[in-house]
Amino acid sequence: MRRIGILTSGGDCQSLNATMRGVAKALYKIYDDVEIVGFEDGYKGLMYADYRIMKPSDFSGILTTGGTILGTSRQPFKLMRVPDENGLDKVAAMKHTYYKLKLECLVVLGGNGSQKTANLLREEGLNIVSLPKTIDNDLWGSDLTFGFHSALDVATNAIDLIHTTAASHGRVFIVEIMGHKVGWLALYAGIAGGADIILLPEIPYDIRAVVDAIRARVRSGKNFTILAVAEGAISKEDAALTKKELKEKRKNSPSYPSVAYALGAQIGEMTGQEIRVTVPGHMQRGGEPRPYDRVIATRLGAEAAELIRRKEYGYMVALNHGGITKVPLEEIAGKLKTVDPQSDIIREARAVGISFGDE
């Protein structure tokens, strides 16, 4: 009997179950003697040997189910070498569980931090195959991550729904989209939802340019403005500060729940217009996976099983140029895929009149 471990790590998304299903169905087809071991709550389950032996029926009927049937947790990579509160060596404990269960391979579904830990375990001698999960689409080495398109639908729908009330009341609406370090989700949702201004972490904004764009719409007879703002959007002034200086500035500045509220206060004071803030928040992670994500999840899962069959370990399965590829974990671990301010999509968005608040 060969044993394959599987876990879902980090923030959840709509396509985790669909991807696990793809892995499992392909493995069951390849092998007559495979047993899948599911670890509860991500790497925590691997550390503390909290697992269950999965049955084929566990993977039935979950293609359209959001979240993860195994549960997940965030285990910061920077703390992986730090013992837990009981003095447990986390890396040693994960290796112990892996070898105790006589796993042939561990399949990891996760984002940036999870991929770094997957690579750490690879360096420690474990057979690892990973899959690219994140609604932020910020994993280096893959054109798309599963979860992105489903979150994009939710974020775009939020902007779509705001349009009618914004137009009816002649207000400025700020819709805050998930994305601390990168702005792929805000960029795509902003374009798809017809936002007038899109603010991204990669393009620091000038509040005066943002206000100028709003005033230009008023002069042209448009009585409302919609901003799609990534939660990590930052002003040019703040972007020029060191981390220490920025922390000190924020400590001595008025406190707001998030960047959207801070922006709202500034814009309201400078324009005199009514400002409303909408934060879809974790709704962007919720609900069922959209059809496109289900397809990606199935393809990636099937290829992960194929890598296991070929004993090609130490890779993340990726989607590039429409095809499924494999990328060495050491090449992608710790790298972010950010929006290029000079990219075609930014240029094209500017060409149709979208402001990025920088000019």
N, C-alpha and C positions, 0 to 999 in steps of 0.2 A: 504493500500500500504506500503510494507516494502522497506526501502532504504539502499543500501549498497554503501559506498564510496570507491573510488579506486584512487591511485596515484602512479606515478613512480618517484623515487628520486635518486639523485646522478648522476654519470656518466652513459651515455647511453650504451646500448649493443644491439646486434642483436635480442635478443629473448624477449624483453619487450612486444611487441605487441602480440606475440604468446602466452605468459603467460596470459596476460589480456584476450585474446580470450578464453583461457581454463577456466578461472574463470567465465567469462560472460556466455559462452554457458552452463556450468554446472548449474549456478544459474538460467538461464532461463528455464532449464529443470526441476529443482527442484521446482521452484515457478511459479505460474501463476500471482502473484501480485508483482513482484520485480521490483524496479527501481534502476538503477546504476548511481551514481553521480560521474563523472570524474573530478578530480581537476587538473587544469592547472599548469604546471611547478612545480610539486612536492609539498613539504610542503609549499612553497610560496602560492600556490593556496588555501591551507587549511587556512593559516594565514589570507589572504586577501579576502576570500570568492570568489575566482575566479574559477568558476566551470561551468560545463554544464551537463544537463541531457542526458545520453547516450541512444541510440536506438539500438536494436539488429543489425540493418544494419551497425552500426559503427564498429562492431566487425567482420564483414564479409569481407573476402578477405585480412586479415592482417596477416595470418599465416606466410607468407613468406616475410613480410615487416620489414626491420630493423628499428632501432630507436624507437620512441614512439609517438603515435598519440596524447598523452596528453602533451607532452613536459616534460622537467625535469630541475632541477636546483640543485646546491649544497648549502645546508644550514648547515654549520658546527655545529656539536653537541655542541661544547664548547661555541657557541654563542647563543644557544637556550634560555638561561635564561637572555641574555642581550637584553634590549629593542632595537627596530630598531631606525633609525634616527629621527622618529617622536614620539619616546617614547612608541611605541606599545609593550605591553607584548605579546611576540610571543606564548608562551604556552597557556596563557589565551585566545588569539585570536583563536587559533586552536580549543580549547575546545568549545568556543562560536559558531564557525561555525558548529562543529560536532552536538551540541545540537540544534542549530537553524534549521538545516536541518533534525533533528530527525533521524539521522543515526542509524541503528541497529549495524553496524560494519564498520570499516575502514580497507581496504586491502592495504598493503604497499609493493611495489616491490622495493627493494633496497639492497645496500651493507652494509658495517660495520657501517658507520656513520648513515645511514638511519635506521638500526636496533636498534641502541642506542636510536634514537629519538622515534622509534616505542615503545620501552620498556618504555621510559619516559611517553609517552601518556597512556600506559597501567597502569603505576603507578598512573597516574592522574585519572584513573577510566574509560577510554574509552575501548570499545571492539575492539581489534586489532587482525588481522591475517596477518602475513607477509610472504613474499616469497624471496628466496635467489638469488639476482642478483649481479653478478660481473664477469668480464672477468678474474680477478685475482685468482678465486677459493679459496679465503682466508677466507671465512666465517666459523667460528667455528660451529660445529654441523651438517654440511652437507658434504657428500663425494664430491658432485659436486654442482656447482652453474650454473644456466642457463646463457649462454653467453660465458662460458669458451671454449667449444669445437669449437664454431664458430670463436672466436679470435685465437684459436690454429691453425685452418686451415689457417687463413690469415698469421700468424707469420711463420708457417712451409713453406707455399708457398714462402714467402720472402726469406727464407734460401735456398729453392730448386732452386729458380731463380738465386741466387748469385753463386751457384756452378759452372755453366758453365763459367761465366766470370772470377771467381777466378782462375779456372784451366787454362783458356786460357792465362791469363796474369801473372800467378805465384805470386799472391798478397795475402796479409793477409786482410781478410774482417771481419769487426766487425759489427754484426747485433744487434742493440739495441732493446730489447723486453720490453714491458710494465711490470711494477711490481716494485713499490717503496719500499715496505716493505717485500714482499714475492716473491719467484721465481718460482712458479708453472708453469707459462706460458713459461718462458725462459727454464725451465727444460724440459718440454714436447716437446716444439718446437725444442729445441736443439737436443734431442734424435731423434725425428721424422725426422728432417731435416739433420741428419748426421753431426752435428757440431763437431768439434774436441776438442773445449774447451767451457765449460759452466760456466759462473760466476753468482753467486746468492747472494742475501743479507745475506742469512743464512750461507754461507760458505765464510768468508773473504779471499781474494786472496793475494798471494805474487807475485808481478810483476816479480820477478826472476823466480818463478815456471812457470808462464805463458810464459815467453820468452824461458825457457828451453824446454817446450812442443813444441813450434814453431820450435826451432832449432832441436829437435829430429825428427820432420817430415822432415825437410830439409835433415838431414843425411840419412834418410830412402828413399830418392828419391822423396818425395812429395814436389812439388813446391808451394803449396798454403795451407793456414790454414783458417778455418772459426770459428769465436767465436760468440756464442750466449750469449749476455750479458744483464742481467736484469738491468733496469734503476736505480735500487737501489743497485747495486753491490758496494761493498766497500772493500778497502784494509785492510789487517791485521793491518797495522800501524794506519789507520784512525779509525778502529773499536775499538782500544784500548783507544781512546781519549774520553773525556766527550763531551757533546753536545756543551758546551761553547768553549772548546778548538778546536773542529772541525770547528766551525763557524769562529773562529779567524784565523785558518790555511787557510781556503778557501778564506777568505777575503784578505789574504796576498800572495796568490798563483796565478799563471796565470789563467785567466778565460777561461773556455771552455763551449760550449753549453750544454754538458752533459757528463756523465761518459764515454761513448763510445769514444768521441773525446779526452778526457784526456788520456785514455788508448792508443788510436791510436798514440798520440804524444810520449808517453813513449816507446811503442813497436818499433816505427819507429826509435827513437834515439838509442835504445839498439841493434837492429838487422840490421838496414840499409835497411830493406825490404820496399817495397811500401805498404802503408796502406790505405784502403778505409773503410769509415763508411757508413752504411745504417741504416736509422731510419724509419721503417714503421709507427710509431706514431699512430695517431688516425684512420688510416686505419684498425687497429686491432679491433676497435669498430664498423666498418662500414660494409655495405653490408647486404645480407639476412642471416637469421639464417640457419645453416646447419641442415640436417635432424635429427641428434642425439639431437640437442638442441630443435628442434620442438617437439620431443617426450617428452623430459624432461619437457618442458614448458607446454605442454598439461596435463601431469600427475600431475604436481605440482598445476596447476590452478584448475583442477578438485577436487583435495583433499582439496584445500583452500575452495572451495564452500561447500564441505562436512562438514568441520569443522564449517562453518557458520550455516549449517543446524542443526548440533548437538549442537550449541551454545557453542562450545569449543574455547574460546577466549584466547588471550595471548600466542599464539604459532607461531613459524615459521615452515612452511612446509619444509621438507628436504628430500633429497635422500640419503639413507644409506644402504649399502650392497645390492644394486639393488632394494630396496623397498622404498616406500614413507612413511615417518614417520613424527611425530610432535615433536618439541623441544621447551621447555619453553623459552620465550624471555629473561627472567632474567638470564638464564644459558648461553646464547650465546652473549648477548649484550656487546660490547667492547672487545671481544676476537678475536684474529687472529689465523688462521690455517696456520702455517708455515711449510716449508719443513724441515724434520728431517735429519740432515747431516748423521745420522747413519741408515737411512731407507734402505729398500731393493732396492728401485729404484736407489738410489745413488750408492749403492754397485754394482748393476748390470751394471750401466752406466760406472763405473770405470773398471769393468771386461772386457768391450769391448774396452777399451782404451781411453775413454773420460777423459780429465783432468778438474778438478774444480779449478785449479790454487792455490791449497793449499799445494801441496806436489810434 
